[in-house]
């Protein structure tokens, strides 16, 4: 990574404050939240708001062309290895700061309305603060172990928040599934860290990157490390084959979904690949693997999104697909670095927006099934228009944010010669436009099919929508080549390269999006009880059953572990482990019996013996104490006489 | 000039009488008087040796002993009176509370 540090770090020195603020807010909400007039919300909103202001100042440093800044403190020296705690702030960090703080702030404000009257209202906000703080810690970390701490904290927060309404078993099951599935990816991630620490003797990201760039790490080791690190990203960023947790995570409250999908949790995997890009970049075969996984994920998730009835599940699969876009962008090599991370940035805005808008719809109709919606554009105009902007951005309609970033990735795939990936990205773009059209038509157009009278959400929920919609509309211009593509100046790998804008490729991707739009429009303008895609026959069944992946995992992994392995482990536990434990206990009992006997006879015998001897002697000697003064005097004289005799003899 | 051994024999006899009195007498007053005898035996010794060595110290000490003996008898008799008031007796044998 960039070796030279900023001459005047300025505000960057205090980047860690952005991380500490939400953490402090978490503690404050937990301890004092319930006694506050707004039940602890004020802490979270103030902390993240202040964090956003600081983040923008940090970003301003890079807008002015400042350099990165690194500062680490020794936390714990472990032999020759030193555990650090510190901050590494470069353009990517700054961009992530802004994204996380913006989305978190919007989500928190929105939650005031959405979670109103919830039984664990205060705790919900505490967890949101912790979630934000953990993600920021992950982003700011200057070494892999600190990053891992943030990584795991993010995991536990998502577990807590997905299972926020744990009274219903399906919710707690979803939380457990999310936790265990991501944990499956964390194991290779941890070993990837070990590999890099083993290879370089440090966990400092800048030093590892330097070593990788200078070729101090052997190529084989780099490939292994990159693959293992990517294992973590597969779990966290919900890539095939570990993507199954993300749709189930929809059981959590909708603001949580927005936070998980846009700014925290799932982008952590993409961020990791971006942050450790120096390790990935030279490892060609690992990059090919990354590219393949991204291609598979992108398409299968987009296809799944076509058949979902639950609006949140449509968005969830769309997130999986879009994350695959980012990873595909990164897998293109140095030239794909900026487009991949730019898509992460823009996607954060419009995905948060769409989840919050979907939450607003769910709030109004009390159902997340699109078959019970329809015609909501009249009753919920703000939600409708913001959702349209978000959906347009996701589908890649120019000039909304998603167009710029997605188009860059698609174009770059072709330019770098990844033709197979280019075809997949194009296909996915078509499918994306299709399912977004479907979702918008089913939700907002036609006749209302649900019960009751839906009405627009309160201002506390719509204002964040408008803010995010504005973001979704304009942040794309940060990467627009016509406007000098400033994003590439902040986030780049190697020398800054401004790719020229290709109207030809843009036309192709717009055409693709238009094709998807048209297909969606022609199929879904009129609501039909029977899903039109059922015409696909077995293909539809395959999609409806999520490629049977969940069943395969359940029958192939979960059940054998549950019934066979756990029985075997239980037997092992009860016979061998318990045998050892009980044996040790018996042995201890025997020894203590012996010690007890020794204590009673020898030690107590000695003590009592001394006491008895003293008592016996005293019993004899006491008769000298007759009380008769004259007898005492006689002893006295006798003593004097004896002493006189002794003295005169000497 | 009396010869020194005679005086020492006299002093020893006087002291022995006192010891006997202290150890054998029951009457507390007589015990106190016997102590007086012992003290005076010492005084005789002090004066005799003072005369022998022609040195005044012995006589000074004798005077001190007389003064101390007077104080001692005063306190002793006071104790005896208190014992008599409490116990209606001055027999040393019967004052034996301090025993096993």
Interface residues (C-beta under 8 A of the other chain):
Chain A: X622 X623 X625 X626 X627 X628 X629 X630 X633 X634 X637
Chain B: X19 X22 X23 X24 X31 X92 X93 X95 X96 X97 X98 X99 X100
